[in-house]
Amino acid sequence: MQVSYVNIFVTDLEKAIAFYRDKLGLALQFSSPEHGY
């Protein structure tokens, strides 16, 4: 089984990216800050 897409709403995008990348080791594959993701 593989997870291919997850959408999580957050109030601080930069802080959330840092957490998932640095603490959980997940890779950021796409970002569009002007659209809020």
mmJSON file of the N, C-alpha and C atoms, coordinates in Angstrom:
{"data_MODEL":{"atom_site":{
"group_PDB":["ATOM","ATOM","ATOM","ATOM","ATOM","ATOM","ATOM","ATOM","ATOM","ATOM","ATOM","ATOM","ATOM","ATOM","ATOM","ATOM","ATOM","ATOM","ATOM","ATOM","ATOM","ATOM","ATOM","ATOM","ATOM","ATOM","ATOM","ATOM","ATOM","ATOM","ATOM","ATOM","ATOM","ATOM","ATOM","ATOM","ATOM","ATOM","ATOM","ATOM","ATOM","ATOM","ATOM","ATOM","ATOM","ATOM","ATOM","ATOM","ATOM","ATOM","ATOM","ATOM","ATOM","ATOM","ATOM","ATOM","ATOM","ATOM","ATOM","ATOM","ATOM","ATOM","ATOM","ATOM","ATOM","ATOM","ATOM","ATOM","ATOM","ATOM","ATOM","ATOM","ATOM","ATOM","ATOM","ATOM","ATOM","ATOM","ATOM","ATOM","ATOM","ATOM","ATOM","ATOM","ATOM","ATOM","ATOM","ATOM","ATOM","ATOM","ATOM","ATOM","ATOM","ATOM","ATOM","ATOM","ATOM","ATOM","ATOM","ATOM","ATOM","ATOM","ATOM","ATOM","ATOM","ATOM","ATOM","ATOM","ATOM","ATOM","ATOM"],
"id":[1,2,3,4,5,6,7,8,9,10,11,12,13,14,15,16,17,18,19,20,21,22,23,24,25,26,27,28,29,30,31,32,33,34,35,36,37,38,39,40,41,42,43,44,45,46,47,48,49,50,51,52,53,54,55,56,57,58,59,60,61,62,63,64,65,66,67,68,69,70,71,72,73,74,75,76,77,78,79,80,81,82,83,84,85,86,87,88,89,90,91,92,93,94,95,96,97,98,99,100,101,102,103,104,105,106,107,108,109,110,111],
"type_symbol":["N","C","C","N","C","C","N","C","C","N","C","C","N","C","C","N","C","C","N","C","C","N","C","C","N","C","C","N","C","C","N","C","C","N","C","C","N","C","C","N","C","C","N","C","C","N","C","C","N","C","C","N","C","C","N","C","C","N","C","C","N","C","C","N","C","C","N","C","C","N","C","C","N","C","C","N","C","C","N","C","C","N","C","C","N","C","C","N","C","C","N","C","C","N","C","C","N","C","C","N","C","C","N","C","C","N","C","C","N","C","C"],
"label_atom_id":["N","CA","C","N","CA","C","N","CA","C","N","CA","C","N","CA","C","N","CA","C","N","CA","C","N","CA","C","N","CA","C","N","CA","C","N","CA","C","N","CA","C","N","CA","C","N","CA","C","N","CA","C","N","CA","C","N","CA","C","N","CA","C","N","CA","C","N","CA","C","N","CA","C","N","CA","C","N","CA","C","N","CA","C","N","CA","C","N","CA","C","N","CA","C","N","CA","C","N","CA","C","N","CA","C","N","CA","C","N","CA","C","N","CA","C","N","CA","C","N","CA","C","N","CA","C","N","CA","C"],
"label_alt_id":[null,null,null,null,null,null,null,null,null,null,null,null,null,null,null,null,null,null,null,null,null,null,null,null,null,null,null,null,null,null,null,null,null,null,null,null,null,null,null,null,null,null,null,null,null,null,null,null,null,null,null,null,null,null,null,null,null,null,null,null,null,null,null,null,null,null,null,null,null,null,null,null,null,null,null,null,null,null,null,null,null,null,null,null,null,null,null,null,null,null,null,null,null,null,null,null,null,null,null,null,null,null,null,null,null,null,null,null,null,null,null],
"label_comp_id":["MET","MET","MET","GLN","GLN","GLN","VAL","VAL","VAL","SER","SER","SER","TYR","TYR","TYR","VAL","VAL","VAL","ASN","ASN","ASN","ILE","ILE","ILE","PHE","PHE","PHE","VAL","VAL","VAL","THR","THR","THR","ASP","ASP","ASP","LEU","LEU","LEU","GLU","GLU","GLU","LYS","LYS","LYS","ALA","ALA","ALA","ILE","ILE","ILE","ALA","ALA","ALA","PHE","PHE","PHE","TYR","TYR","TYR","ARG","ARG","ARG","ASP","ASP","ASP","LYS","LYS","LYS","LEU","LEU","LEU","GLY","GLY","GLY","LEU","LEU","LEU","ALA","ALA","ALA","LEU","LEU","LEU","GLN","GLN","GLN","PHE","PHE","PHE","SER","SER","SER","SER","SER","SER","PRO","PRO","PRO","GLU","GLU","GLU","HIS","HIS","HIS","GLY","GLY","GLY","TYR","TYR","TYR"],
"label_asym_id":["A","A","A","A","A","A","A","A","A","A","A","A","A","A","A","A","A","A","A","A","A","A","A","A","A","A","A","A","A","A","A","A","A","A","A","A","A","A","A","A","A","A","A","A","A","A","A","A","A","A","A","A","A","A","A","A","A","A","A","A","A","A","A","A","A","A","A","A","A","A","A","A","A","A","A","A","A","A","A","A","A","A","A","A","A","A","A","A","A","A","A","A","A","A","A","A","A","A","A","A","A","A","A","A","A","A","A","A","A","A","A"],
"label_entity_id":["1","1","1","1","1","1","1","1","1","1","1","1","1","1","1","1","1","1","1","1","1","1","1","1","1","1","1","1","1","1","1","1","1","1","1","1","1","1","1","1","1","1","1","1","1","1","1","1","1","1","1","1","1","1","1","1","1","1","1","1","1","1","1","1","1","1","1","1","1","1","1","1","1","1","1","1","1","1","1","1","1","1","1","1","1","1","1","1","1","1","1","1","1","1","1","1","1","1","1","1","1","1","1","1","1","1","1","1","1","1","1"],
"label_seq_id":[1,1,1,2,2,2,3,3,3,4,4,4,5,5,5,6,6,6,7,7,7,8,8,8,9,9,9,10,10,10,11,11,11,12,12,12,13,13,13,14,14,14,15,15,15,16,16,16,17,17,17,18,18,18,19,19,19,20,20,20,21,21,21,22,22,22,23,23,23,24,24,24,25,25,25,26,26,26,27,27,27,28,28,28,29,29,29,30,30,30,31,31,31,32,32,32,33,33,33,34,34,34,35,35,35,36,36,36,37,37,37],
"pdbx_PDB_ins_code":[null,null,null,null,null,null,null,null,null,null,null,null,null,null,null,null,null,null,null,null,null,null,null,null,null,null,null,null,null,null,null,null,null,null,null,null,null,null,null,null,null,null,null,null,null,null,null,null,null,null,null,null,null,null,null,null,null,null,null,null,null,null,null,null,null,null,null,null,null,null,null,null,null,null,null,null,null,null,null,null,null,null,null,null,null,null,null,null,null,null,null,null,null,null,null,null,null,null,null,null,null,null,null,null,null,null,null,null,null,null,null],
"Cartn_x":[0.847,0.0,0.898,0.44,1.208,0.275,0.684,-0.065,0.48,-0.389,0.084,-0.268,-1.22,-1.61,-2.221,-1.779,-2.33,-2.508,-3.643,-3.931,-4.235,-3.396,-3.571,-3.604,-4.666,-4.783,-4.004,-3.189,-2.381,-2.497,-2.167,-2.226,-0.894,0.208,1.536,2.242,2.203,2.721,4.214,5.009,6.455,6.815,6.13,6.377,5.975,4.872,4.409,5.375,5.85,6.815,8.071,8.576,9.781,9.558,8.403,8.107,8.089,7.306,7.169,8.468,9.23,10.5,11.589,11.786,12.917,12.678,11.481,11.196,10.733,9.921,9.38,10.137,11.004,11.812,11.071,9.929,9.167,9.718,9.69,10.201,9.086,9.381,8.437,8.549,7.451,7.475,6.918,6.086,5.498,5.059,5.245,4.787,4.323,3.227,2.692,2.194,3.114,2.736,1.672,1.667,0.655,-0.752,-0.836,-2.125,-2.35,-1.389,-1.539,-1.102,-0.346,0.181,1.528],
"Cartn_y":[-1.162,0.0,1.231,2.278,3.514,4.71,5.719,6.97,7.87,8.367,9.194,10.667,10.996,12.397,12.609,13.666,14.038,15.545,16.017,17.444,17.776,18.604,18.979,20.5,21.057,22.502,22.95,23.995,24.523,26.044,26.638,28.096,28.762,28.015,28.56,27.611,27.943,27.056,26.79,27.823,27.646,26.749,26.944,26.129,24.673,24.472,23.118,22.413,23.118,22.53,22.101,22.975,22.655,21.419,21.311,20.157,18.856,18.82,17.584,17.208,18.202,17.935,17.548,18.373,18.198,17.149,17.076,16.132,14.764,14.736,13.47,12.921,13.743,13.285,13.175,13.854,13.81,14.836,14.493,15.388,16.283,17.564,18.496,18.328,17.96,17.702,18.856,19.69,20.818,21.86,23.122,24.204,25.368,25.98,27.144,28.127,28.865,29.763,30.799,31.242,32.217,31.626,30.304,29.625,29.023,29.193,28.705,27.268,26.737,25.373,25.23],
"Cartn_z":[0.0,0.0,0.0,-0.662,-0.768,-0.668,0.084,0.154,-0.94,-1.806,-2.913,-2.763,-1.872,-1.725,-0.353,0.314,1.616,1.622,2.115,2.192,3.647,4.274,5.675,5.762,6.313,6.468,7.701,7.552,8.655,8.681,9.822,9.941,9.622,9.707,9.421,8.454,7.175,6.133,6.288,6.516,6.646,7.829,8.941,10.134,9.881,9.198,8.889,7.937,6.921,5.987,6.731,7.6,8.374,9.241,9.878,10.735,9.936,8.877,8.106,7.404,6.969,6.294,7.291,8.323,9.239,10.32,10.854,11.944,11.446,10.394,9.903,8.696,8.107,6.987,5.668,5.55,4.303,3.319,2.052,1.017,0.489,0.351,-0.265,-1.774,-2.407,-3.84,-4.655,-4.039,-4.76,-3.756,-4.093,-3.228,-4.087,-3.692,-4.385,-3.331,-2.668,-1.571,-1.953,-3.198,-3.608,-3.581,-3.6,-3.5,-2.122,-1.227,0.14,0.346,-0.601,-0.417,-1.079],
"occupancy":[1.0,1.0,1.0,1.0,1.0,1.0,1.0,1.0,1.0,1.0,1.0,1.0,1.0,1.0,1.0,1.0,1.0,1.0,1.0,1.0,1.0,1.0,1.0,1.0,1.0,1.0,1.0,1.0,1.0,1.0,1.0,1.0,1.0,1.0,1.0,1.0,1.0,1.0,1.0,1.0,1.0,1.0,1.0,1.0,1.0,1.0,1.0,1.0,1.0,1.0,1.0,1.0,1.0,1.0,1.0,1.0,1.0,1.0,1.0,1.0,1.0,1.0,1.0,1.0,1.0,1.0,1.0,1.0,1.0,1.0,1.0,1.0,1.0,1.0,1.0,1.0,1.0,1.0,1.0,1.0,1.0,1.0,1.0,1.0,1.0,1.0,1.0,1.0,1.0,1.0,1.0,1.0,1.0,1.0,1.0,1.0,1.0,1.0,1.0,1.0,1.0,1.0,1.0,1.0,1.0,1.0,1.0,1.0,1.0,1.0,1.0],
"B_iso_or_equiv":[0.0,0.0,0.0,0.0,0.0,0.0,0.0,0.0,0.0,0.0,0.0,0.0,0.0,0.0,0.0,0.0,0.0,0.0,0.0,0.0,0.0,0.0,0.0,0.0,0.0,0.0,0.0,0.0,0.0,0.0,0.0,0.0,0.0,0.0,0.0,0.0,0.0,0.0,0.0,0.0,0.0,0.0,0.0,0.0,0.0,0.0,0.0,0.0,0.0,0.0,0.0,0.0,0.0,0.0,0.0,0.0,0.0,0.0,0.0,0.0,0.0,0.0,0.0,0.0,0.0,0.0,0.0,0.0,0.0,0.0,0.0,0.0,0.0,0.0,0.0,0.0,0.0,0.0,0.0,0.0,0.0,0.0,0.0,0.0,0.0,0.0,0.0,0.0,0.0,0.0,0.0,0.0,0.0,0.0,0.0,0.0,0.0,0.0,0.0,0.0,0.0,0.0,0.0,0.0,0.0,0.0,0.0,0.0,0.0,0.0,0.0],
"pdbx_formal_charge":[null,null,null,null,null,null,null,null,null,null,null,null,null,null,null,null,null,null,null,null,null,null,null,null,null,null,null,null,null,null,null,null,null,null,null,null,null,null,null,null,null,null,null,null,null,null,null,null,null,null,null,null,null,null,null,null,null,null,null,null,null,null,null,null,null,null,null,null,null,null,null,null,null,null,null,null,null,null,null,null,null,null,null,null,null,null,null,null,null,null,null,null,null,null,null,null,null,null,null,null,null,null,null,null,null,null,null,null,null,null,null],
"auth_seq_id":[1,1,1,2,2,2,3,3,3,4,4,4,5,5,5,6,6,6,7,7,7,8,8,8,9,9,9,10,10,10,11,11,11,12,12,12,13,13,13,14,14,14,15,15,15,16,16,16,17,17,17,18,18,18,19,19,19,20,20,20,21,21,21,22,22,22,23,23,23,24,24,24,25,25,25,26,26,26,27,27,27,28,28,28,29,29,29,30,30,30,31,31,31,32,32,32,33,33,33,34,34,34,35,35,35,36,36,36,37,37,37],
"auth_comp_id":["MET","MET","MET","GLN","GLN","GLN","VAL","VAL","VAL","SER","SER","SER","TYR","TYR","TYR","VAL","VAL","VAL","ASN","ASN","ASN","ILE","ILE","ILE","PHE","PHE","PHE","VAL","VAL","VAL","THR","THR","THR","ASP","ASP","ASP","LEU","LEU","LEU","GLU","GLU","GLU","LYS","LYS","LYS","ALA","ALA","ALA","ILE","ILE","ILE","ALA","ALA","ALA","PHE","PHE","PHE","TYR","TYR","TYR","ARG","ARG","ARG","ASP","ASP","ASP","LYS","LYS","LYS","LEU","LEU","LEU","GLY","GLY","GLY","LEU","LEU","LEU","ALA","ALA","ALA","LEU","LEU","LEU","GLN","GLN","GLN","PHE","PHE","PHE","SER","SER","SER","SER","SER","SER","PRO","PRO","PRO","GLU","GLU","GLU","HIS","HIS","HIS","GLY","GLY","GLY","TYR","TYR","TYR"],
"auth_asym_id":["A","A","A","A","A","A","A","A","A","A","A","A","A","A","A","A","A","A","A","A","A","A","A","A","A","A","A","A","A","A","A","A","A","A","A","A","A","A","A","A","A","A","A","A","A","A","A","A","A","A","A","A","A","A","A","A","A","A","A","A","A","A","A","A","A","A","A","A","A","A","A","A","A","A","A","A","A","A","A","A","A","A","A","A","A","A","A","A","A","A","A","A","A","A","A","A","A","A","A","A","A","A","A","A","A","A","A","A","A","A","A"],
"auth_atom_id":["N","CA","C","N","CA","C","N","CA","C","N","CA","C","N","CA","C","N","CA","C","N","CA","C","N","CA","C","N","CA","C","N","CA","C","N","CA","C","N","CA","C","N","CA","C","N","CA","C","N","CA","C","N","CA","C","N","CA","C","N","CA","C","N","CA","C","N","CA","C","N","CA","C","N","CA","C","N","CA","C","N","CA","C","N","CA","C","N","CA","C","N","CA","C","N","CA","C","N","CA","C","N","CA","C","N","CA","C","N","CA","C","N","CA","C","N","CA","C","N","CA","C","N","CA","C","N","CA","C"],
"pdbx_PDB_model_num":[1,1,1,1,1,1,1,1,1,1,1,1,1,1,1,1,1,1,1,1,1,1,1,1,1,1,1,1,1,1,1,1,1,1,1,1,1,1,1,1,1,1,1,1,1,1,1,1,1,1,1,1,1,1,1,1,1,1,1,1,1,1,1,1,1,1,1,1,1,1,1,1,1,1,1,1,1,1,1,1,1,1,1,1,1,1,1,1,1,1,1,1,1,1,1,1,1,1,1,1,1,1,1,1,1,1,1,1,1,1,1]
}}}
